[in-house]
Amino acid sequence: MPFSPEIELAKRLYFSQQGENRQSRPAVRVALAGMMIGVMVMVVTICVVVGFKQTITRQVAGFGAHIQVVSFDNNNTYDLQPIEVSDSLLALLGSYPHVANAAPFVTKPGMLKTDSSFHGIVLKGTDYWDFFARNIREGALPSKPQEVLVSQPVAKSLGLSVGDAVNAYFVDETDVRARRFVISGLYETGFGQFDELFVLTPLTTALRLQGWDEHTYSGVEILVDDLSCLNEVADRIYFATVNHLDEEGYHTYYVQTLQEQNPAVFAWLDLLDMNVVVIIVLMLLVAGFNMVSGLIILILDGIQLIGILKALGADNRFVRRIFLTQALMLIVKGLLYGNVVGLGLVAIQYFTNLIPLEAATYYVSYVPVTFAWGWIVVLNLLTIAVSMLVLLLPSMIISRISPAKVMHFE
């Protein structure tokens, strides 16, 4: 690395005992604290918002997957028109890159009824239980045809518990079908909108209820292993199935993504991005303002040094680089402290879920966070860039300092 006299001088000033005394001045300490607090707030905000969006997306995907292939004739209800899904089609859907799982499902709206109460539900038949296995609270997953998995809120409202029997009624165009189920377990995801709605049962049970054969389903649910590839996978599936009738020649296939299934939820999540932008802009302005004040203090403290350097022949650019380098060291120090404190707070919440939320309002019972390392790196680089840019103008003060006027400055 080539020798740079202005950088070496800045380092000596910064790390010398004299520099320590100068930087301990209250104004510089306030500037450093402002930078630290701004970075801490931005790091916590990014980790909370990204964590919140990821958690909500996982919860919604657990009930409806990332992509669904259903009948084009569906009417946006859970009483879907059946489609024929051959083994070859199922294998094709599961063979695309980034597809983690492709599984058929059957849904049927109905009602659970006890002697004293009733509750509207959607019975969903599936053989893919990973999501609900992670959210089961009591009992076990359904393993027998007559067993169902019910959410804790629904069980509480009906006064039911694991092992209890419950009557279910399903309305068709011509009659009402009754079934008696046994509750094998209780689940709760915190996503009340869906917890209050879905009752889960093995796929074969739902098929028998509908009177369908083993290749007739409400649709196919597809999970991807990388959400950034969601639209790419959906497009591949769309072009593979568009304008194709099912094997019975009755229904065409329709592909819908998670966002298309739940537009209101994701429109709400998109609003969080605007909140993040506003917070980051405000914090960058605060950090920039604090660093401007810190740089001015550094210049005032070093005004005699500026006069001496200019008297010795140093130009304005040389002197400016000295003080901008000192300011950069303060910025890095503020970033270090801010990241340590911010990530420490995130880690506490990540491992303890200490801060609760109202699940009925926010769909989760605690503040979800994640370590969004990519965004944190970008945020730190952006903070350095913005801070250094806003320091360029106040550093022009150095060009107005005359050696003759400051040699005796006290």
NORFENCOR-V932131 format. One record per residue. N is the residue number from 1. RES is the residue in one letter. OMEGA is omega in whole degrees, -180 to 180 (none if undefined). NEAR is the number of other C-alpha atoms within 12 Angstrom. Layout:
N/RES/OMEGA/NEAR
N/RES/OMEGA/NEAR
//
This chain:
1/M/-178/4
2/P/180/7
3/F/179/8
4/S/-175/14
5/P/-179/16
6/E/179/25
7/I/178/25
8/E/179/20
9/L/178/25
10/A/179/29
11/K/179/26
12/R/179/20
13/L/-176/27
14/Y/-174/29
15/F/179/18
16/S/179/15
17/Q/179/13
18/Q/178/16
19/G/179/22
20/E/180/20
21/N/-177/17
22/R/-177/24
23/Q/179/32
24/S/177/22
25/R/-176/19
26/P/-177/16
27/A/179/23
28/V/177/33
29/R/178/27
30/V/178/27
31/A/179/34
32/L/179/38
33/A/178/29
34/G/177/33
35/M/-179/43
36/M/-179/36
37/I/179/29
38/G/179/41
39/V/179/46
40/M/-180/36
41/V/-179/36
42/M/180/43
43/V/-180/45
44/V/-180/41
45/T/-180/37
46/I/-177/41
47/C/180/36
48/V/-176/37
49/V/179/33
50/V/178/30
51/G/180/30
52/F/-179/34
53/K/179/33
54/Q/-178/27
55/T/180/28
56/I/179/38
57/T/178/32
58/R/-179/32
59/Q/-179/32
60/V/180/35
61/A/179/36
62/G/180/32
63/F/-175/43
64/G/180/39
65/A/-180/40
66/H/-180/40
67/I/174/45
68/Q/171/41
69/V/-177/48
70/V/178/44
71/S/177/36
72/F/-178/28
73/D/-178/22
74/N/-174/23
75/N/178/12
76/N/172/16
77/T/178/16
78/Y/175/26
79/D/-171/28
80/L/172/30
81/Q/-177/30
82/P/173/39
83/I/175/36
84/E/180/34
85/V/-180/38
86/S/177/22
87/D/-180/18
88/S/178/13
89/L/180/27
90/L/178/28
91/A/178/18
92/L/-179/22
93/L/-180/37
94/G/-175/27
95/S/-177/20
96/Y/177/26
97/P/178/21
98/H/174/24
99/V/-179/31
100/A/-178/24
101/N/174/28
102/A/-174/34
103/A/177/37
104/P/178/43
105/F/176/45
106/V/176/49
107/T/179/42
108/K/177/40
109/P/179/31
110/G/-177/30
111/M/170/31
112/L/-177/38
113/K/171/27
114/T/-179/22
115/D/-173/13
116/S/-175/12
117/S/177/18
118/F/-177/22
119/H/177/32
120/G/-176/25
121/I/167/31
122/V/176/36
123/L/-179/44
124/K/175/41
125/G/-179/40
126/T/172/41
127/D/179/30
128/Y/-168/30
129/W/-173/28
130/D/-177/19
131/F/-177/24
132/F/175/33
133/A/179/23
134/R/-175/18
135/N/179/28
136/I/-177/27
137/R/178/24
138/E/175/23
139/G/-175/25
140/A/176/27
141/L/178/36
142/P/178/36
143/S/180/23
144/K/-175/20
145/P/-176/27
146/Q/-177/30
147/E/178/36
148/V/174/44
149/L/-175/50
150/V/178/51
151/S/179/42
152/Q/178/33
153/P/179/29
154/V/180/36
155/A/-180/39
156/K/-178/20
157/S/180/20
158/L/-179/26
159/G/-177/22
160/L/177/32
161/S/-179/27
162/V/180/29
163/G/179/22
164/D/174/24
165/A/-180/27
166/V/179/35
167/N/177/27
168/A/-178/32
169/Y/-178/27
170/F/-175/28
171/V/171/20
172/D/-179/16
173/E/-174/8
174/T/-176/7
175/D/177/9
176/V/-180/15
177/R/-180/21
178/A/176/18
179/R/178/27
180/R/-177/23
181/F/174/35
182/V/-178/33
183/I/-179/37
184/S/-178/34
185/G/179/35
186/L/177/38
187/Y/173/39
188/E/179/37
189/T/-174/37
190/G/179/33
191/F/-171/35
192/G/-178/27
193/Q/-179/26
194/F/178/36
195/D/-179/37
196/E/-172/33
197/L/-168/32
198/F/168/42
199/V/-173/47
200/L/179/50
201/T/177/40
202/P/-176/32
203/L/-178/38
204/T/179/31
205/T/179/33
206/A/177/38
207/L/179/29
208/R/178/23
209/L/-180/33
210/Q/-177/31
211/G/-178/18
212/W/176/22
213/D/-171/21
214/E/179/23
215/H/179/28
216/T/-175/35
217/Y/171/41
218/S/179/42
219/G/178/45
220/V/177/46
221/E/-176/40
222/I/176/42
223/L/177/40
224/V/-178/32
225/D/180/22
226/D/-176/17
227/L/178/26
228/S/180/13
229/C/-174/21
230/L/-177/29
231/N/178/23
232/E/179/20
233/V/180/32
234/A/178/35
235/D/178/21
236/R/-179/23
237/I/179/36
238/Y/-178/25
239/F/177/16
240/A/-175/21
241/T/-175/28
242/V/178/22
243/N/177/18
244/H/173/23
245/L/175/21
246/D/-172/28
247/E/176/20
248/E/178/15
249/G/-176/15
250/Y/-170/18
251/H/172/29
252/T/-177/28
253/Y/178/34
254/Y/-177/36
255/V/178/36
256/Q/-179/34
257/T/180/35
258/L/-179/34
259/Q/180/28
260/E/178/23
261/Q/-174/26
262/N/-175/26
263/P/-177/15
264/A/-179/14
265/V/-176/26
266/F/172/23
267/A/176/17
268/W/179/21
269/L/180/26
270/D/178/21
271/L/179/16
272/L/179/22
273/D/178/21
274/M/178/17
275/N/179/19
276/V/-180/26
277/V/-179/19
278/V/-179/17
279/I/-178/24
280/I/178/32
281/V/180/22
282/L/-179/20
283/M/176/30
284/L/177/37
285/L/178/26
286/V/-180/30
287/A/179/43
288/G/180/39
289/F/179/28
290/N/180/34
291/M/175/48
292/V/179/39
293/S/178/30
294/G/179/41
295/L/179/45
296/I/177/31
297/I/178/29
298/L/180/43
299/I/180/35
300/L/177/28
301/D/-176/28
302/G/-174/32
303/I/177/32
304/Q/178/24
305/L/178/30
306/I/179/38
307/G/180/30
308/I/-179/23
309/L/178/28
310/K/178/27
311/A/178/20
312/L/175/15
313/G/179/14
314/A/179/22
315/D/-176/23
316/N/-179/27
317/R/179/21
318/F/-178/27
319/V/180/36
320/R/-180/37
321/R/178/32
322/I/-175/35
323/F/175/45
324/L/177/40
325/T/175/32
326/Q/178/40
327/A/179/44
328/L/178/36
329/M/176/30
330/L/179/42
331/I/180/43
332/V/178/26
333/K/177/26
334/G/177/37
335/L/-179/38
336/L/180/27
337/Y/-179/26
338/G/179/32
339/N/-180/35
340/V/-179/22
341/V/-178/24
342/G/179/31
343/L/175/31
344/G/178/21
345/L/178/28
346/V/-180/34
347/A/179/24
348/I/179/20
349/Q/-178/24
350/Y/-174/23
351/F/-176/17
352/T/-174/15
353/N/-173/20
354/L/-176/17
355/I/-177/19
356/P/173/17
357/L/175/18
358/E/-174/15
359/A/-179/22
360/A/-179/18
361/T/-172/16
362/Y/177/24
363/Y/175/32
364/V/-174/33
365/S/179/23
366/Y/179/28
367/V/180/35
368/P/179/38
369/V/174/35
370/T/178/31
371/F/-178/31
372/A/-171/26
373/W/-180/18
374/G/179/15
375/W/180/24
376/I/178/31
377/V/178/19
378/V/-180/17
379/L/179/34
380/N/178/34
381/L/179/19
382/L/179/25
383/T/178/39
384/I/-178/32
385/A/-179/20
386/V/-179/26
387/S/-180/41
388/M/178/33
389/L/-178/23
390/V/179/27
391/L/-178/34
392/L/-178/27
393/L/179/20
394/P/178/29
395/S/177/35
396/M/177/23
397/I/-177/25
398/I/-178/36
399/S/-179/24
400/R/-178/21
401/I/-179/29
402/S/180/23
403/P/-177/25
404/A/-176/17
405/K/-174/17
406/V/-178/23
407/M/-180/20
408/H/-178/14
409/F/178/18
410/E/none/11
//
